[in-house]
Amino acid sequence: MSAALELRRSIETCELQHAAFSEHLKLLKRRADDALAGYAPRLECVLGPSRVGKTMLINALERAYPSSKVDGVRRVPVLTVPVSPSISPLLLPMSVLTALGVPLPQRGITSGVMFNRMADQLRLAGTRVLLFEEASHLVEPGARLPPRAAGDWFKSVLENLGITVMLFGVPRLERLFASNEQLRLRASARREFRPYNFQSVEEQRAFASCVLTYAELFRQSGWPIDVPRDVLVKHCYLLSGGLVGVLSRFMQELACQMAYETPRTLTFEDCATTVKLIESAGHPHCPPFARETVSAIELNQAHAHVLEINDMPMRKALS
């Protein structure tokens, strides 16, 4: 493998176990462990903007509890269920069956019969935890399944099937709980997976650690980034507003641009060129890698912009 391909592979396969990610994963694994040990089921909800790392959490949970075969029977202790934008009372249990890889029943079946079919298959598979990805599709404008009815459905899975449910989605998923007080009072407190806030010294260090981890991968592959660390971190923050997924996208594109070059030192100009090839999450009036200096006001604006477009309130940072 060439040095350029090795660089690209190392960047694209790098899964940063950063502080916020590890904190959420630790709690969710504890809930999954309890479910597998037979304790009372829980309803967990993780809210966060796109590109904050929710999918990475789901992938990590899937790896921690892999499916297996016992006496020829497939066992799936933890199952991920994607929620489609056009979800309906019938499609919700069908989505679970599809995720299990079970053939779907014939057309014309009622949602109640489909729910029972789903329950039987989950028992056969030994599934104790369901991870619903993009669950915020349930509260999109024009959704075919009213939020209150969706809440009742999850309540049935929790209580009638005894299965722990974890919902992942953007912040508007909160409307699901606002519309169904019975679901809300049965759920754990919603967990916010927030972008890093540069005003917090602790979160600033956590974000910088992510940037420098990527920079070290470039250096080890023969492409050191010749930009002062502080400058690189601030511009990456200006680009992402604290979203590690956007930072990862930038680093992947930077590696991609080196695919047909021999190892060399990367410059500020290389970063500026790469930024033009991806979508920035920061404030549109504060472009990254436009000039070397970055003010504290610009950093705060980048973070505030990410929160605003995702309907998340600004939280006062503690240094």
C-alpha positions, 0 to 999 in steps of 0.5 A: 500500500502506498504512503498516500493510501495508508494515510487515507486509510488511517484517517478514515478508520480512526474512531476518536474515543474522545471525552464526550463520546466515552462518557455517553458510551459508558452510561449506555453500556451500563444500561445494556449490561443491566438489560442483558442481566435481566434487570428492569428495562429502561428507556434512554434518549440521546439528543444531539446535532447531526455529526456530533457522534450519535452514529458512532455511539450506535456502532460502538454498542453494536460491536460491544454486543455482537450477534452470534449463533447458539445451537444453530439459532441466531442471537442478537442481544442488541439490535439497531433499527433505522427509522425511515422518514416515512415511518408508519404504525405498520412500518415501525415493527416492519423496520425491526423485522427487517433489521433482524433479517426476518422475512416480512409477512404477506401484505394486508396484515394489521399493525397489531398482528405485525407487532406480535410477529415482531415480539415473537422474533425478538424473543427467538433472537434473545434481543434485550436492547433496541437502538433506534437510529434517526428516531427524530423522523417520528416527529418530522412535520407531516409524519405518518405516525402521530408522536403520541401514538409513537410514544405509546408504541415504545411504551408497549415495547418497554413494558409488554416486551421487557426490552430496553429502548434507546432512541437517538436523534436530533434535538427535536426528538424531545417533542416525542416526550412532550406529546406523551406524558406516560412515555416521558415519566417512564424514561430516563432523563434525556442525554444531550450529546453536545458539540464542544464549547471552546469557552470551557477549558476542559472541553477546549482541551478535549477538542484540541486532543481530537485535532492533534490526534489527527495531526499525529496520524498525518505526521506518522504517515509522512505528511506533517501539518506545518501549522502551529498547534494553537492555530490549527485547533482554532481554525478546526473549531471555527470550521466545526463549531465543536462537532467532531464529525465535521472535524473528521470530515475535514481531515478525511478530505485533507488526506484524500487530496494527498492521494496522488502526491508523494509525502510532503509537509502540509501548509496553511494553504493546503488546509484552506484549499481543503475547506472549500471542498466540504461544508462548514458547520460554523458561522458563515461570516467567519470562514476557517483558514481565511487568515491565521488569527482567530478571535474569541468572538469568532470561536463563540459565534461558530459554536452559537451558530451550531446550537442555533440551527439545531434548536439547542440552548447555549449552556454557560461554560464552567472553566 
